[in-house]
Amino acid sequence: MKKSSLAVALPALVLTGLLLSGCGIFRSEKAWQTAQQQSPLEIPPGMDTPNASAALVIPPPGANRPTANGATARVGNAPSSITDGFILADNVDDTYRRVGEALSNGEIGTLQSHDDAAHSYSLNVMASDQPAEKAGFFGRMFGRGSSGASGPNVAPRQVVVTVAASGQGSSEVRAQGEAAAVAKVVDSLKSRLGGKG
């Protein structure tokens, strides 16, 4: 009985030794183990660095400062003109009449002239050319919010409002002028007339 247990234990011990050795006796020298580093890749002359001298134009300090509504229309010291607008689900003549009624009360600005043939209004809006401080949550909630006429350099700004057809059965109301004045006109007209976009 001792011989049979030794006959079983000896082959099991040899088999365990082979398994634990990880078949190291079958290993051979791999090509990647003897590899040596070649010379580094050479880039042809003129192809190493692209010319980036005109890639970035850095504006002067204070350029393109956002207005109170976030629009960025001023670059440098020269006032610039922007155009903004919205769509009304009404025909051109009715929209022109409704815009005229909203502008005639004088709350948005002073109506200077109108052209019925071109469906346009010209008005002066009291607005600042500098961004105004935005009111906090409670200031807006209790009516102490800043209006478009507060802030430094408040002066009348010329704005032209035009009404044109936009698709079937809708009209586009567009305002053109300085950024703060256009924002004031578009926001006021949109809230009064129920425009979108």
C-alpha positions in Angstrom: 0.0 0.0 0.0 2.9 2.2 0.6 4.2 1.6 -2.9 0.9 2.7 -4.5 0.8 6.0 -2.6 4.4 6.7 -3.5 3.6 5.8 -7.2 0.8 8.4 -7.1 2.6 11.0 -5.1 5.8 11.1 -7.2 4.1 11.8 -10.5 1.9 14.4 -8.9 4.9 16.1 -7.4 6.7 16.1 -10.8 3.5 17.5 -12.5 3.2 20.2 -9.9 6.8 21.2 -10.4 6.3 21.5 -14.1 3.1 23.6 -13.7 4.8 26.0 -11.2 7.8 26.5 -13.3 5.6 28.1 -15.9 7.0 26.2 -18.8 10.3 28.2 -18.5 12.2 25.4 -20.1 10.4 26.1 -23.4 11.3 29.8 -23.5 13.4 31.1 -26.4 15.1 34.5 -27.1 12.6 36.9 -28.6 13.6 39.4 -31.3 12.2 42.4 -29.4 14.5 41.6 -26.5 17.5 42.1 -28.6 16.3 45.2 -30.5 18.3 48.4 -30.3 17.1 52.0 -30.8 17.4 53.4 -34.3 18.2 57.1 -35.1 15.3 59.4 -34.4 12.9 60.4 -37.1 14.0 63.4 -39.1 11.5 66.0 -40.2 12.2 67.7 -43.5 13.3 71.4 -43.3 10.3 73.8 -43.5 7.8 71.2 -42.3 8.8 71.2 -38.6 6.7 74.2 -37.4 3.8 75.9 -39.2 3.8 79.7 -39.5 1.4 80.9 -36.8 2.3 84.6 -36.9 -1.2 85.7 -38.1 -3.2 82.9 -36.3 -4.2 84.9 -33.3 -5.1 88.6 -33.4 -5.1 90.0 -29.9 -7.7 92.8 -29.5 -6.8 96.0 -27.7 -7.6 96.2 -24.0 -11.3 96.8 -23.3 -12.4 95.8 -26.8 -15.6 93.8 -27.3 -17.0 94.3 -23.8 -20.4 92.7 -23.4 -23.4 94.9 -22.9 -26.0 94.4 -20.1 -27.8 91.7 -22.1 -24.5 89.9 -23.0 -24.2 91.2 -26.6 -20.7 92.0 -27.7 -20.9 94.7 -30.4 -18.2 97.3 -29.6 -14.6 96.9 -30.7 -12.3 99.8 -29.8 -13.8 103.2 -29.3 -15.9 103.4 -32.4 -19.6 102.7 -31.8 -20.8 99.8 -34.0 -24.2 98.8 -35.3 -25.9 95.5 -34.6 -29.1 94.0 -35.8 -31.4 91.9 -33.8 -35.1 90.8 -34.0 -37.8 88.4 -33.5 -40.8 86.7 -35.4 -44.5 87.4 -34.9 -47.2 85.1 -36.2 -49.1 87.9 -38.0 -49.1 89.5 -41.4 -46.8 92.4 -42.2 -49.4 95.2 -42.1 -50.9 94.1 -38.8 -47.4 93.7 -37.3 -46.4 97.1 -38.5 -49.5 98.6 -36.9 -48.9 96.8 -33.6 -45.3 97.8 -33.5 -46.3 101.4 -34.1 -48.8 101.3 -31.3 -46.2 99.9 -28.9 -43.7 102.6 -29.9 -46.1 105.5 -29.9 -46.6 105.7 -26.1 -42.9 106.8 -25.7 -42.0 104.3 -23.0 -39.4 102.6 -25.2 -38.0 105.7 -26.9 -39.0 108.8 -28.8 -40.5 108.1 -32.2 -38.7 110.3 -34.8 -40.3 109.2 -38.1 -41.9 106.3 -39.8 -42.1 105.1 -43.4 -45.3 103.2 -44.2 -44.1 102.0 -47.6 -40.9 100.5 -46.2 -42.6 99.4 -42.9 -40.0 101.1 -40.8 -39.8 103.3 -37.7 -36.9 105.5 -36.6 -36.6 106.3 -32.9 -34.2 107.6 -30.3 -33.7 105.4 -27.3 -32.0 106.5 -24.0 -29.4 103.8 -23.5 -25.9 103.5 -22.1 -22.9 102.4 -24.2 -21.4 100.7 -21.2 -22.7 97.5 -19.5 -24.9 98.1 -16.6 -24.7 96.2 -13.3 -27.2 93.4 -13.3 -29.6 93.4 -10.4 -29.7 90.4 -8.1 -32.5 88.0 -7.5 -34.3 90.2 -4.9 -33.7 93.4 -6.9 -35.4 91.9 -9.9 -38.2 90.4 -7.8 -39.1 93.6 -6.0 -38.7 95.9 -9.0 -35.3 97.4 -8.3 -33.8 96.0 -11.5 -31.6 98.1 -13.7 -33.1 99.5 -16.9 -31.4 100.0 -20.2 -31.1 103.7 -19.4 -28.9 103.4 -16.4 -25.2 103.4 -16.3 -22.5 105.7 -17.6 -22.7 107.6 -20.9 -26.5 107.5 -21.2 -27.5 109.3 -24.3 -30.2 109.1 -27.0 -29.2 106.3 -29.4 -30.7 106.0 -32.9 -32.6 102.7 -33.6 -34.4 101.8 -36.9 -37.1 99.2 -36.5 -38.3 97.4 -39.7 -41.1 94.9 -40.3 -40.8 92.4 -43.1 -42.5 89.2 -44.2 -41.0 86.0 -42.8 -42.6 82.9 -44.4 -46.3 82.4 -44.7 -48.4 84.2 -42.2 -45.6 85.6 -40.1 -43.5 88.7 -39.9 -40.0 89.6 -38.8 -39.4 92.6 -36.6 -35.8 93.8 -36.8 -34.0 96.6 -34.9 -30.7 98.1 -36.0 -28.5 100.5 -34.0 -26.1 100.4 -31.1 -26.1 97.2 -29.0 -27.6 98.5 -25.7 -30.4 100.5 -27.5 -31.2 97.6 -29.8 -31.4 95.2 -26.9 -33.7 97.5 -25.0 -36.0 97.9 -28.1 -36.1 94.2 -29.0 -36.7 93.1 -25.4 -39.5 95.6 -24.9 -41.2 94.9 -28.2 -40.9 91.2 -27.7 -42.5 91.3 -24.2 -45.3 93.6 -25.4 -46.1 91.8 -28.7 -45.4 88.2 -27.7 -42.7 87.5 -30.2 -40.4 84.5 -30.3 -36.8 84.0 -31.2 
